[in-house]
Amino acid sequence: MAKTRPEHHAAPVLESAMDYAEHEKTYNGFVTGVKWSLYALAAVMVILFFVVNP
């Protein structure tokens, strides 16, 4: 049996609150990127339709 007592650690330090403004900015950037990617994909598909279609 151990003769020493287990060491006690300090309470964990809680991080600061989430930065909601930065979160919203990142989310809006992601949504904008997806939107423009879909527009580009649709344009490429229309171009390919006219190029490949004999």
All heavy atoms as atom14 arrays in JSON, in Angstrom:
{
  "sequence": "MAKTRPEHHAAPVLESAMDYAEHEKTYNGFVTGVKWSLYALAAVMVILFFVVNP",
  "atom14_mask": [
    [1, 1, 1, 1, 1, 1, 1, 1, 0, 0, 0, 0, 0, 0],
    [1, 1, 1, 1, 1, 0, 0, 0, 0, 0, 0, 0, 0, 0],
    [1, 1, 1, 1, 1, 1, 1, 1, 1, 0, 0, 0, 0, 0],
    [1, 1, 1, 1, 1, 1, 1, 0, 0, 0, 0, 0, 0, 0],
    [1, 1, 1, 1, 1, 1, 1, 1, 1, 1, 1, 0, 0, 0],
    [1, 1, 1, 1, 1, 1, 1, 0, 0, 0, 0, 0, 0, 0],
    [1, 1, 1, 1, 1, 1, 1, 1, 1, 0, 0, 0, 0, 0],
    [1, 1, 1, 1, 1, 1, 1, 1, 1, 1, 0, 0, 0, 0],
    [1, 1, 1, 1, 1, 1, 1, 1, 1, 1, 0, 0, 0, 0],
    [1, 1, 1, 1, 1, 0, 0, 0, 0, 0, 0, 0, 0, 0],
    [1, 1, 1, 1, 1, 0, 0, 0, 0, 0, 0, 0, 0, 0],
    [1, 1, 1, 1, 1, 1, 1, 0, 0, 0, 0, 0, 0, 0],
    [1, 1, 1, 1, 1, 1, 1, 0, 0, 0, 0, 0, 0, 0],
    [1, 1, 1, 1, 1, 1, 1, 1, 0, 0, 0, 0, 0, 0],
    [1, 1, 1, 1, 1, 1, 1, 1, 1, 0, 0, 0, 0, 0],
    [1, 1, 1, 1, 1, 1, 0, 0, 0, 0, 0, 0, 0, 0],
    [1, 1, 1, 1, 1, 0, 0, 0, 0, 0, 0, 0, 0, 0],
    [1, 1, 1, 1, 1, 1, 1, 1, 0, 0, 0, 0, 0, 0],
    [1, 1, 1, 1, 1, 1, 1, 1, 0, 0, 0, 0, 0, 0],
    [1, 1, 1, 1, 1, 1, 1, 1, 1, 1, 1, 1, 0, 0],
    [1, 1, 1, 1, 1, 0, 0, 0, 0, 0, 0, 0, 0, 0],
    [1, 1, 1, 1, 1, 1, 1, 1, 1, 0, 0, 0, 0, 0],
    [1, 1, 1, 1, 1, 1, 1, 1, 1, 1, 0, 0, 0, 0],
    [1, 1, 1, 1, 1, 1, 1, 1, 1, 0, 0, 0, 0, 0],
    [1, 1, 1, 1, 1, 1, 1, 1, 1, 0, 0, 0, 0, 0],
    [1, 1, 1, 1, 1, 1, 1, 0, 0, 0, 0, 0, 0, 0],
    [1, 1, 1, 1, 1, 1, 1, 1, 1, 1, 1, 1, 0, 0],
    [1, 1, 1, 1, 1, 1, 1, 1, 0, 0, 0, 0, 0, 0],
    [1, 1, 1, 1, 0, 0, 0, 0, 0, 0, 0, 0, 0, 0],
    [1, 1, 1, 1, 1, 1, 1, 1, 1, 1, 1, 0, 0, 0],
    [1, 1, 1, 1, 1, 1, 1, 0, 0, 0, 0, 0, 0, 0],
    [1, 1, 1, 1, 1, 1, 1, 0, 0, 0, 0, 0, 0, 0],
    [1, 1, 1, 1, 0, 0, 0, 0, 0, 0, 0, 0, 0, 0],
    [1, 1, 1, 1, 1, 1, 1, 0, 0, 0, 0, 0, 0, 0],
    [1, 1, 1, 1, 1, 1, 1, 1, 1, 0, 0, 0, 0, 0],
    [1, 1, 1, 1, 1, 1, 1, 1, 1, 1, 1, 1, 1, 1],
    [1, 1, 1, 1, 1, 1, 0, 0, 0, 0, 0, 0, 0, 0],
    [1, 1, 1, 1, 1, 1, 1, 1, 0, 0, 0, 0, 0, 0],
    [1, 1, 1, 1, 1, 1, 1, 1, 1, 1, 1, 1, 0, 0],
    [1, 1, 1, 1, 1, 0, 0, 0, 0, 0, 0, 0, 0, 0],
    [1, 1, 1, 1, 1, 1, 1, 1, 0, 0, 0, 0, 0, 0],
    [1, 1, 1, 1, 1, 0, 0, 0, 0, 0, 0, 0, 0, 0],
    [1, 1, 1, 1, 1, 0, 0, 0, 0, 0, 0, 0, 0, 0],
    [1, 1, 1, 1, 1, 1, 1, 0, 0, 0, 0, 0, 0, 0],
    [1, 1, 1, 1, 1, 1, 1, 1, 0, 0, 0, 0, 0, 0],
    [1, 1, 1, 1, 1, 1, 1, 0, 0, 0, 0, 0, 0, 0],
    [1, 1, 1, 1, 1, 1, 1, 1, 0, 0, 0, 0, 0, 0],
    [1, 1, 1, 1, 1, 1, 1, 1, 0, 0, 0, 0, 0, 0],
    [1, 1, 1, 1, 1, 1, 1, 1, 1, 1, 1, 0, 0, 0],
    [1, 1, 1, 1, 1, 1, 1, 1, 1, 1, 1, 0, 0, 0],
    [1, 1, 1, 1, 1, 1, 1, 0, 0, 0, 0, 0, 0, 0],
    [1, 1, 1, 1, 1, 1, 1, 0, 0, 0, 0, 0, 0, 0],
    [1, 1, 1, 1, 1, 1, 1, 1, 0, 0, 0, 0, 0, 0],
    [1, 1, 1, 1, 1, 1, 1, 0, 0, 0, 0, 0, 0, 0]
  ],
  "atom14_positions": [
    [[0.84, -1.17, 0.0], [0.0, 0.0, 0.0], [0.89, 1.24, 0.0], [1.92, 1.26, 0.65], [-0.91, -0.03, 1.22], [-1.92, 1.07, 1.17], [-3.01, 1.05, 2.59], [-4.35, 0.12, 1.97], [0.0, 0.0, 0.0], [0.0, 0.0, 0.0], [0.0, 0.0, 0.0], [0.0, 0.0, 0.0], [0.0, 0.0, 0.0], [0.0, 0.0, 0.0]],
    [[0.5, 2.26, -0.72], [1.31, 3.48, -0.81], [1.27, 4.24, 0.5], [0.25, 4.34, 1.16], [0.77, 4.35, -1.93], [0.0, 0.0, 0.0], [0.0, 0.0, 0.0], [0.0, 0.0, 0.0], [0.0, 0.0, 0.0], [0.0, 0.0, 0.0], [0.0, 0.0, 0.0], [0.0, 0.0, 0.0], [0.0, 0.0, 0.0], [0.0, 0.0, 0.0]],
    [[2.43, 4.77, 0.87], [2.51, 5.52, 2.12], [2.39, 7.02, 1.9], [2.26, 7.76, 2.86], [3.83, 5.19, 2.82], [3.9, 3.74, 3.21], [4.96, 3.48, 4.19], [4.95, 1.97, 4.44], [5.21, 1.61, 5.77], [0.0, 0.0, 0.0], [0.0, 0.0, 0.0], [0.0, 0.0, 0.0], [0.0, 0.0, 0.0], [0.0, 0.0, 0.0]],
    [[2.47, 7.47, 0.65], [2.34, 8.91, 0.38], [0.94, 9.19, -0.1], [0.28, 8.36, -0.72], [3.35, 9.37, -0.69], [3.09, 8.64, -1.88], [4.78, 9.13, -0.22], [0.0, 0.0, 0.0], [0.0, 0.0, 0.0], [0.0, 0.0, 0.0], [0.0, 0.0, 0.0], [0.0, 0.0, 0.0], [0.0, 0.0, 0.0], [0.0, 0.0, 0.0]],
    [[0.5, 10.39, 0.17], [-0.84, 10.79, -0.26], [-0.77, 11.28, -1.72], [0.25, 11.84, -2.13], [-1.35, 11.91, 0.63], [-1.39, 11.46, 2.09], [-1.91, 12.55, 2.95], [-3.36, 12.5, 2.82], [-4.17, 13.46, 3.23], [-3.69, 14.54, 3.77], [-5.47, 13.34, 3.1], [0.0, 0.0, 0.0], [0.0, 0.0, 0.0], [0.0, 0.0, 0.0]],
    [[-1.8, 11.08, -2.47], [-1.77, 11.58, -3.85], [-1.68, 13.1, -3.85], [-2.26, 13.76, -2.99], [-3.08, 11.09, -4.45], [-3.95, 10.79, -3.29], [-3.06, 10.45, -2.14], [0.0, 0.0, 0.0], [0.0, 0.0, 0.0], [0.0, 0.0, 0.0], [0.0, 0.0, 0.0], [0.0, 0.0, 0.0], [0.0, 0.0, 0.0], [0.0, 0.0, 0.0]],
    [[-0.94, 13.63, -4.82], [-0.81, 15.09, -4.87], [-2.08, 15.7, -5.42], [-2.75, 15.14, -6.29], [0.39, 15.48, -5.72], [0.32, 15.0, -7.15], [1.56, 15.34, -7.93], [2.63, 14.81, -7.61], [1.42, 16.16, -8.86], [0.0, 0.0, 0.0], [0.0, 0.0, 0.0], [0.0, 0.0, 0.0], [0.0, 0.0, 0.0], [0.0, 0.0, 0.0]],
    [[-2.41, 16.84, -4.91], [-3.62, 17.53, -5.34], [-3.24, 18.62, -6.32], [-2.3, 19.37, -6.1], [-4.36, 18.13, -4.14], [-4.88, 17.07, -3.22], [-6.0, 16.35, -3.49], [-4.4, 16.6, -2.04], [-6.21, 15.48, -2.52], [-5.25, 15.61, -1.61], [0.0, 0.0, 0.0], [0.0, 0.0, 0.0], [0.0, 0.0, 0.0], [0.0, 0.0, 0.0]],
    [[-3.96, 18.67, -7.39], [-3.7, 19.67, -8.42], [-4.62, 20.85, -8.21], [-5.71, 20.72, -7.66], [-3.92, 19.08, -9.81], [-3.0, 17.94, -10.11], [-1.68, 18.13, -10.41], [-3.19, 16.6, -10.15], [-1.1, 16.97, -10.62], [-2.0, 16.02, -10.46], [0.0, 0.0, 0.0], [0.0, 0.0, 0.0], [0.0, 0.0, 0.0], [0.0, 0.0, 0.0]],
    [[-4.18, 21.99, -8.71], [-5.02, 23.19, -8.64], [-6.25, 23.0, -9.53], [-6.25, 22.19, -10.46], [-4.22, 24.4, -9.08], [0.0, 0.0, 0.0], [0.0, 0.0, 0.0], [0.0, 0.0, 0.0], [0.0, 0.0, 0.0], [0.0, 0.0, 0.0], [0.0, 0.0, 0.0], [0.0, 0.0, 0.0], [0.0, 0.0, 0.0], [0.0, 0.0, 0.0]],
    [[-7.27, 23.75, -9.22], [-8.49, 23.68, -10.03], [-8.18, 24.11, -11.46], [-7.32, 24.97, -11.68], [-9.55, 24.58, -9.44], [0.0, 0.0, 0.0], [0.0, 0.0, 0.0], [0.0, 0.0, 0.0], [0.0, 0.0, 0.0], [0.0, 0.0, 0.0], [0.0, 0.0, 0.0], [0.0, 0.0, 0.0], [0.0, 0.0, 0.0], [0.0, 0.0, 0.0]],
    [[-8.83, 23.51, -12.44], [-8.56, 23.89, -13.83], [-8.95, 25.35, -14.08], [-9.91, 25.85, -13.52], [-9.43, 22.94, -14.65], [-10.46, 22.45, -13.71], [-9.86, 22.49, -12.34], [0.0, 0.0, 0.0], [0.0, 0.0, 0.0], [0.0, 0.0, 0.0], [0.0, 0.0, 0.0], [0.0, 0.0, 0.0], [0.0, 0.0, 0.0], [0.0, 0.0, 0.0]],
    [[-8.17, 25.99, -14.93], [-8.44, 27.38, -15.27], [-9.44, 27.39, -16.41], [-9.23, 26.77, -17.45], [-7.14, 28.09, -15.71], [-7.42, 29.52, -16.13], [-6.12, 28.03, -14.6], [0.0, 0.0, 0.0], [0.0, 0.0, 0.0], [0.0, 0.0, 0.0], [0.0, 0.0, 0.0], [0.0, 0.0, 0.0], [0.0, 0.0, 0.0], [0.0, 0.0, 0.0]],
    [[-10.55, 28.06, -16.2], [-11.58, 28.13, -17.23], [-11.18, 29.18, -18.27], [-10.71, 30.26, -17.93], [-12.93, 28.48, -16.62], [-13.47, 27.45, -15.63], [-14.77, 27.95, -15.03], [-13.68, 26.12, -16.31], [0.0, 0.0, 0.0], [0.0, 0.0, 0.0], [0.0, 0.0, 0.0], [0.0, 0.0, 0.0], [0.0, 0.0, 0.0], [0.0, 0.0, 0.0]],
    [[-11.35, 28.83, -19.51], [-11.01, 29.76, -20.59], [-12.05, 30.87, -20.63], [-13.14, 30.77, -20.09], [-10.98, 29.01, -21.92], [-9.93, 27.93, -21.99], [-8.52, 28.49, -21.94], [-8.29, 29.57, -22.5], [-7.68, 27.85, -21.31], [0.0, 0.0, 0.0], [0.0, 0.0, 0.0], [0.0, 0.0, 0.0], [0.0, 0.0, 0.0], [0.0, 0.0, 0.0]],
    [[-11.7, 31.91, -21.32], [-12.64, 33.02, -21.46], [-13.81, 32.6, -22.35], [-13.76, 31.58, -23.03], [-11.94, 34.24, -22.05], [-11.46, 33.93, -23.33], [0.0, 0.0, 0.0], [0.0, 0.0, 0.0], [0.0, 0.0, 0.0], [0.0, 0.0, 0.0], [0.0, 0.0, 0.0], [0.0, 0.0, 0.0], [0.0, 0.0, 0.0], [0.0, 0.0, 0.0]],
    [[-14.83, 33.4, -22.35], [-16.03, 33.08, -23.12], [-15.7, 33.04, -24.62], [-14.74, 33.64, -25.08], [-17.1, 34.13, -22.86], [0.0, 0.0, 0.0], [0.0, 0.0, 0.0], [0.0, 0.0, 0.0], [0.0, 0.0, 0.0], [0.0, 0.0, 0.0], [0.0, 0.0, 0.0], [0.0, 0.0, 0.0], [0.0, 0.0, 0.0], [0.0, 0.0, 0.0]],
    [[-16.53, 32.35, -25.36], [-16.32, 32.22, -26.8], [-16.47, 33.58, -27.48], [-17.32, 34.38, -27.1], [-17.35, 31.24, -27.35], [-17.13, 30.84, -28.77], [-18.2, 29.5, -29.21], [-19.16, 30.27, -30.47], [0.0, 0.0, 0.0], [0.0, 0.0, 0.0], [0.0, 0.0, 0.0], [0.0, 0.0, 0.0], [0.0, 0.0, 0.0], [0.0, 0.0, 0.0]],
    [[-15.65, 33.82, -28.49], [-15.7, 35.06, -29.25], [-16.78, 34.93, -30.32], [-16.53, 34.44, -31.41], [-14.34, 35.34, -29.86], [-14.25, 36.71, -30.51], [-15.25, 37.45, -30.46], [-13.19, 37.01, -31.07], [0.0, 0.0, 0.0], [0.0, 0.0, 0.0], [0.0, 0.0, 0.0], [0.0, 0.0, 0.0], [0.0, 0.0, 0.0], [0.0, 0.0, 0.0]],
    [[-17.99, 35.35, -29.98], [-19.12, 35.16, -30.89], [-18.99, 35.98, -32.17], [-19.42, 35.54, -33.23], [-20.43, 35.49, -30.18], [-20.8, 34.45, -29.15], [-20.59, 34.68, -27.8], [-21.34, 33.24, -29.55], [-20.91, 33.71, -26.86], [-21.67, 32.27, -28.62], [-21.45, 32.51, -27.28], [-21.76, 31.55, -26.36], [0.0, 0.0, 0.0], [0.0, 0.0, 0.0]],
    [[-18.4, 37.16, -32.08], [-18.24, 37.98, -33.29], [-17.33, 37.27, -34.29], [-17.64, 37.22, -35.49], [-17.66, 39.34, -32.92], [0.0, 0.0, 0.0], [0.0, 0.0, 0.0], [0.0, 0.0, 0.0], [0.0, 0.0, 0.0], [0.0, 0.0, 0.0], [0.0, 0.0, 0.0], [0.0, 0.0, 0.0], [0.0, 0.0, 0.0], [0.0, 0.0, 0.0]],
    [[-16.23, 36.69, -33.82], [-15.33, 35.97, -34.72], [-16.0, 34.7, -35.26], [-15.81, 34.34, -36.42], [-14.04, 35.61, -33.98], [-12.95, 35.1, -34.87], [-12.44, 36.12, -35.85], [-12.49, 37.33, -35.57], [-12.0, 35.7, -36.94], [0.0, 0.0, 0.0], [0.0, 0.0, 0.0], [0.0, 0.0, 0.0], [0.0, 0.0, 0.0], [0.0, 0.0, 0.0]],
    [[-16.8, 34.05, -34.43], [-17.52, 32.85, -34.87], [-18.49, 33.21, -35.99], [-18.57, 32.5, -37.0], [-18.27, 32.25, -33.68], [-19.15, 31.11, -34.04], [-18.66, 29.85, -34.3], [-20.49, 31.03, -34.2], [-19.67, 29.04, -34.6], [-20.79, 29.74, -34.54], [0.0, 0.0, 0.0], [0.0, 0.0, 0.0], [0.0, 0.0, 0.0], [0.0, 0.0, 0.0]],
    [[-19.24, 34.28, -35.82], [-20.19, 34.7, -36.86], [-19.46, 35.08, -38.14], [-19.92, 34.77, -39.24], [-21.02, 35.89, -36.36], [-22.03, 35.52, -35.31], [-23.18, 34.71, -35.87], [-23.57, 34.92, -37.04], [-23.69, 33.86, -35.12], [0.0, 0.0, 0.0], [0.0, 0.0, 0.0], [0.0, 0.0, 0.0], [0.0, 0.0, 0.0], [0.0, 0.0, 0.0]],
    [[-18.32, 35.75, -38.03], [-17.56, 36.14, -39.21], [-17.06, 34.91, -39.97], [-17.14, 34.86, -41.2], [-16.38, 37.02, -38.77], [-15.75, 37.79, -39.89], [-14.87, 38.91, -39.36], [-13.51, 38.37, -39.03], [-12.53, 39.43, -38.74], [0.0, 0.0, 0.0], [0.0, 0.0, 0.0], [0.0, 0.0, 0.0], [0.0, 0.0, 0.0], [0.0, 0.0, 0.0]],
    [[-16.58, 33.91, -39.24], [-16.1, 32.68, -39.87], [-17.25, 31.94, -40.54], [-17.12, 31.45, -41.67], [-15.43, 31.79, -38.83], [-14.37, 32.51, -38.22], [-14.89, 30.51, -39.45], [0.0, 0.0, 0.0], [0.0, 0.0, 0.0], [0.0, 0.0, 0.0], [0.0, 0.0, 0.0], [0.0, 0.0, 0.0], [0.0, 0.0, 0.0], [0.0, 0.0, 0.0]],
    [[-18.39, 31.84, -39.86], [-19.55, 31.14, -40.43], [-20.04, 31.84, -41.69], [-20.33, 31.19, -42.7], [-20.67, 31.07, -39.39], [-21.93, 30.45, -39.92], [-22.02, 29.08, -40.11], [-23.03, 31.23, -40.24], [-23.17, 28.49, -40.6], [-24.18, 30.65, -40.74], [-24.25, 29.29, -40.92], [-25.38, 28.73, -41.41], [0.0, 0.0, 0.0], [0.0, 0.0, 0.0]],
    [[-20.14, 33.16, -41.64], [-20.59, 33.9, -42.82], [-19.61, 33.75, -43.98], [-20.04, 33.65, -45.14], [-20.78, 35.38, -42.48], [-22.0, 35.6, -41.61], [-22.94, 34.82, -41.63], [-21.97, 36.66, -40.82], [0.0, 0.0, 0.0], [0.0, 0.0, 0.0], [0.0, 0.0, 0.0], [0.0, 0.0, 0.0], [0.0, 0.0, 0.0], [0.0, 0.0, 0.0]],
    [[-18.33, 33.7, -43.69], [-17.35, 33.46, -44.74], [-17.49, 32.08, -45.35], [-17.38, 31.9, -46.56], [0.0, 0.0, 0.0], [0.0, 0.0, 0.0], [0.0, 0.0, 0.0], [0.0, 0.0, 0.0], [0.0, 0.0, 0.0], [0.0, 0.0, 0.0], [0.0, 0.0, 0.0], [0.0, 0.0, 0.0], [0.0, 0.0, 0.0], [0.0, 0.0, 0.0]],
    [[-17.76, 31.08, -44.5], [-17.97, 29.72, -45.0], [-19.2, 29.65, -45.9], [-19.16, 29.06, -46.98], [-18.12, 28.76, -43.82], [-18.48, 27.36, -44.22], [-17.52, 26.52, -44.75], [-19.77, 26.9, -44.07], [-17.85, 25.23, -45.13], [-20.11, 25.62, -44.45], [-19.15, 24.79, -44.98], [0.0, 0.0, 0.0], [0.0, 0.0, 0.0], [0.0, 0.0, 0.0]],
    [[-20.3, 30.25, -45.46], [-21.53, 30.23, -46.26], [-21.32, 30.94, -47.59], [-21.77, 30.46, -48.64], [-22.7, 30.85, -45.46], [-23.92, 31.07, -46.34], [-23.05, 29.97, -44.28], [0.0, 0.0, 0.0], [0.0, 0.0, 0.0], [0.0, 0.0, 0.0], [0.0, 0.0, 0.0], [0.0, 0.0, 0.0], [0.0, 0.0, 0.0], [0.0, 0.0, 0.0]],
    [[-20.62, 32.07, -47.57], [-20.33, 32.79, -48.82], [-19.47, 31.95, -49.75], [-19.71, 31.91, -50.96], [-19.64, 34.12, -48.49], [-20.48, 34.89, -47.64], [-19.36, 34.9, -49.77], [0.0, 0.0, 0.0], [0.0, 0.0, 0.0], [0.0, 0.0, 0.0], [0.0, 0.0, 0.0], [0.0, 0.0, 0.0], [0.0, 0.0, 0.0], [0.0, 0.0, 0.0]],
    [[-18.47, 31.27, -49.2], [-17.61, 30.41, -50.01], [-18.37, 29.27, -50.64], [-18.17, 28.94, -51.82], [0.0, 0.0, 0.0], [0.0, 0.0, 0.0], [0.0, 0.0, 0.0], [0.0, 0.0, 0.0], [0.0, 0.0, 0.0], [0.0, 0.0, 0.0], [0.0, 0.0, 0.0], [0.0, 0.0, 0.0], [0.0, 0.0, 0.0], [0.0, 0.0, 0.0]],
    [[-19.27, 28.65, -49.89], [-20.09, 27.55, -50.44], [-21.01, 28.08, -51.53], [-21.17, 27.45, -52.58], [-20.89, 26.86, -49.32], [-21.92, 25.92, -49.88], [-19.95, 26.12, -48.38], [0.0, 0.0, 0.0], [0.0, 0.0, 0.0], [0.0, 0.0, 0.0], [0.0, 0.0, 0.0], [0.0, 0.0, 0.0], [0.0, 0.0, 0.0], [0.0, 0.0, 0.0]],
    [[-21.59, 29.25, -51.3], [-22.5, 29.83, -52.29], [-21.78, 30.09, -53.61], [-22.27, 29.71, -54.68], [-23.09, 31.12, -51.73], [-24.03, 31.83, -52.68], [-24.7, 33.02, -52.03], [-23.7, 34.01, -51.51], [-24.34, 35.24, -51.01], [0.0, 0.0, 0.0], [0.0, 0.0, 0.0], [0.0, 0.0, 0.0], [0.0, 0.0, 0.0], [0.0, 0.0, 0.0]],
    [[-20.59, 30.71, -53.55], [-19.85, 31.01, -54.78], [-19.32, 29.75, -55.44], [-19.21, 29.68, -56.66], [-18.74, 32.01, -54.51], [-19.29, 33.4, -54.37], [-19.47, 34.09, -53.23], [-19.79, 34.23, -55.42], [-20.04, 35.32, -53.49], [-20.25, 35.42, -54.85], [-19.9, 34.07, -56.79], [-20.8, 36.45, -55.6], [-20.44, 35.1, -57.55], [-20.88, 36.26, -56.95]],
    [[-19.0, 28.74, -54.64], [-18.56, 27.47, -55.22], [-19.7, 26.82, -56.0], [-19.47, 26.25, -57.07], [-18.08, 26.53, -54.12], [-16.95, 27.05, -53.48], [0.0, 0.0, 0.0], [0.0, 0.0, 0.0], [0.0, 0.0, 0.0], [0.0, 0.0, 0.0], [0.0, 0.0, 0.0], [0.0, 0.0, 0.0], [0.0, 0.0, 0.0], [0.0, 0.0, 0.0]],
    [[-20.9, 26.89, -55.49], [-22.05, 26.34, -56.21], [-22.33, 27.1, -57.5], [-22.66, 26.5, -58.53], [-23.29, 26.34, -55.32], [-23.27, 25.31, -54.19], [-24.48, 25.49, -53.29], [-23.25, 23.9, -54.77], [0.0, 0.0, 0.0], [0.0, 0.0, 0.0], [0.0, 0.0, 0.0], [0.0, 0.0, 0.0], [0.0, 0.0, 0.0], [0.0, 0.0, 0.0]],
    [[-22.19, 28.43, -57.45], [-22.36, 29.23, -58.67], [-21.33, 28.83, -59.72], [-21.65, 28.66, -60.9], [-22.23, 30.72, -58.38], [-23.33, 31.32, -57.53], [-23.12, 32.5, -56.84], [-24.58, 30.73, -57.42], [-24.11, 33.07, -56.07], [-25.58, 31.28, -56.66], [-25.34, 32.46, -55.98], [-26.33, 33.02, -55.22], [0.0, 0.0, 0.0], [0.0, 0.0, 0.0]],
    [[-20.08, 28.68, -59.3], [-19.01, 28.3, -60.23], [-19.25, 26.91, -60.79], [-19.05, 26.67, -61.99], [-17.65, 28.38, -59.53], [0.0, 0.0, 0.0], [0.0, 0.0, 0.0], [0.0, 0.0, 0.0], [0.0, 0.0, 0.0], [0.0, 0.0, 0.0], [0.0, 0.0, 0.0], [0.0, 0.0, 0.0], [0.0, 0.0, 0.0], [0.0, 0.0, 0.0]],
    [[-19.68, 25.98, -59.95], [-19.96, 24.62, -60.41], [-21.09, 24.62, -61.44], [-21.01, 23.92, -62.46], [-20.31, 23.72, -59.23], [-20.62, 22.27, -59.54], [-19.39, 21.58, -60.13], [-21.09, 21.57, -58.3], [0.0, 0.0, 0.0], [0.0, 0.0, 0.0], [0.0, 0.0, 0.0], [0.0, 0.0, 0.0], [0.0, 0.0, 0.0], [0.0, 0.0, 0.0]],
    [[-22.14, 25.39, -61.17], [-23.26, 25.47, -62.12], [-22.79, 26.06, -63.45], [-23.17, 25.56, -64.52], [-24.39, 26.31, -61.54], [0.0, 0.0, 0.0], [0.0, 0.0, 0.0], [0.0, 0.0, 0.0], [0.0, 0.0, 0.0], [0.0, 0.0, 0.0], [0.0, 0.0, 0.0], [0.0, 0.0, 0.0], [0.0, 0.0, 0.0], [0.0, 0.0, 0.0]],
    [[-21.95, 27.08, -63.41], [-21.44, 27.69, -64.64], [-20.58, 26.7, -65.43], [-20.7, 26.59, -66.65], [-20.63, 28.95, -64.3], [0.0, 0.0, 0.0], [0.0, 0.0, 0.0], [0.0, 0.0, 0.0], [0.0, 0.0, 0.0], [0.0, 0.0, 0.0], [0.0, 0.0, 0.0], [0.0, 0.0, 0.0], [0.0, 0.0, 0.0], [0.0, 0.0, 0.0]],
    [[-19.74, 25.95, -64.73], [-18.9, 24.95, -65.41], [-19.77, 23.87, -66.03], [-19.5, 23.43, -67.16], [-17.88, 24.35, -64.42], [-17.22, 23.11, -64.99], [-16.84, 25.38, -64.05], [0.0, 0.0, 0.0], [0.0, 0.0, 0.0], [0.0, 0.0, 0.0], [0.0, 0.0, 0.0], [0.0, 0.0, 0.0], [0.0, 0.0, 0.0], [0.0, 0.0, 0.0]],
    [[-20.81, 23.46, -65.36], [-21.68, 22.42, -65.92], [-22.42, 22.91, -67.16], [-22.58, 22.17, -68.13], [-22.66, 21.92, -64.86], [-21.94, 21.14, -63.76], [-23.04, 20.41, -62.58], [-23.73, 19.09, -63.55], [0.0, 0.0, 0.0], [0.0, 0.0, 0.0], [0.0, 0.0, 0.0], [0.0, 0.0, 0.0], [0.0, 0.0, 0.0], [0.0, 0.0, 0.0]],
    [[-22.86, 24.17, -67.15], [-23.52, 24.72, -68.33], [-22.54, 24.82, -69.49], [-22.86, 24.46, -70.63], [-24.14, 26.1, -68.01], [-24.58, 26.82, -69.27], [-25.29, 25.95, -67.05], [0.0, 0.0, 0.0], [0.0, 0.0, 0.0], [0.0, 0.0, 0.0], [0.0, 0.0, 0.0], [0.0, 0.0, 0.0], [0.0, 0.0, 0.0], [0.0, 0.0, 0.0]],
    [[-21.33, 25.27, -69.21], [-20.31, 25.37, -70.27], [-20.0, 23.98, -70.82], [-19.91, 23.78, -72.04], [-19.04, 26.06, -69.73], [-19.34, 27.54, -69.46], [-17.88, 25.9, -70.69], [-18.25, 28.24, -68.69], [0.0, 0.0, 0.0], [0.0, 0.0, 0.0], [0.0, 0.0, 0.0], [0.0, 0.0, 0.0], [0.0, 0.0, 0.0], [0.0, 0.0, 0.0]],
    [[-19.82, 23.01, -69.95], [-19.53, 21.65, -70.42], [-20.69, 21.07, -71.22], [-20.47, 20.29, -72.16], [-19.2, 20.74, -69.22], [-17.83, 20.92, -68.6], [-17.7, 20.04, -67.38], [-16.75, 20.59, -69.62], [0.0, 0.0, 0.0], [0.0, 0.0, 0.0], [0.0, 0.0, 0.0], [0.0, 0.0, 0.0], [0.0, 0.0, 0.0], [0.0, 0.0, 0.0]],
    [[-21.91, 21.42, -70.88], [-23.06, 20.91, -71.64], [-22.96, 21.36, -73.1], [-23.2, 20.57, -74.01], [-24.36, 21.42, -71.03], [-25.58, 21.05, -71.84], [-26.07, 19.76, -71.79], [-26.2, 21.96, -72.67], [-27.2, 19.41, -72.53], [-27.31, 21.62, -73.4], [-27.81, 20.33, -73.34], [0.0, 0.0, 0.0], [0.0, 0.0, 0.0], [0.0, 0.0, 0.0]],
    [[-22.59, 22.61, -73.31], [-22.52, 23.12, -74.68], [-21.24, 22.67, -75.38], [-21.23, 22.56, -76.6], [-22.61, 24.65, -74.7], [-24.0, 25.14, -74.36], [-24.23, 25.8, -73.18], [-25.06, 24.9, -75.22], [-25.51, 26.26, -72.87], [-26.35, 25.34, -74.92], [-26.56, 26.01, -73.74], [0.0, 0.0, 0.0], [0.0, 0.0, 0.0], [0.0, 0.0, 0.0]],
    [[-20.19, 22.39, -74.65], [-18.93, 21.97, -75.27], [-18.99, 20.49, -75.63], [-18.57, 20.08, -76.72], [-17.73, 22.26, -74.35], [-16.45, 21.58, -74.86], [-17.54, 23.76, -74.2], [0.0, 0.0, 0.0], [0.0, 0.0, 0.0], [0.0, 0.0, 0.0], [0.0, 0.0, 0.0], [0.0, 0.0, 0.0], [0.0, 0.0, 0.0], [0.0, 0.0, 0.0]],
    [[-19.53, 19.66, -74.75], [-19.52, 18.22, -74.96], [-20.68, 17.76, -75.83], [-20.56, 16.8, -76.59], [-19.53, 17.48, -73.58], [-19.64, 15.99, -73.76], [-18.29, 17.85, -72.79], [0.0, 0.0, 0.0], [0.0, 0.0, 0.0], [0.0, 0.0, 0.0], [0.0, 0.0, 0.0], [0.0, 0.0, 0.0], [0.0, 0.0, 0.0], [0.0, 0.0, 0.0]],
    [[-21.8, 18.44, -75.74], [-22.99, 18.05, -76.49], [-22.72, 18.24, -77.99], [-22.45, 19.34, -78.44], [-24.17, 18.91, -76.05], [-25.49, 18.33, -76.51], [-25.54, 17.22, -77.01], [-26.55, 19.09, -76.34], [0.0, 0.0, 0.0], [0.0, 0.0, 0.0], [0.0, 0.0, 0.0], [0.0, 0.0, 0.0], [0.0, 0.0, 0.0], [0.0, 0.0, 0.0]],
    [[-22.79, 17.15, -78.78], [-22.48, 17.27, -80.24], [-23.54, 17.99, -81.03], [-24.63, 18.08, -80.91], [-22.35, 15.83, -80.7], [-22.93, 14.97, -79.65], [-23.04, 15.8, -78.4], [0.0, 0.0, 0.0], [0.0, 0.0, 0.0], [0.0, 0.0, 0.0], [0.0, 0.0, 0.0], [0.0, 0.0, 0.0], [0.0, 0.0, 0.0], [0.0, 0.0, 0.0]]
  ]
}
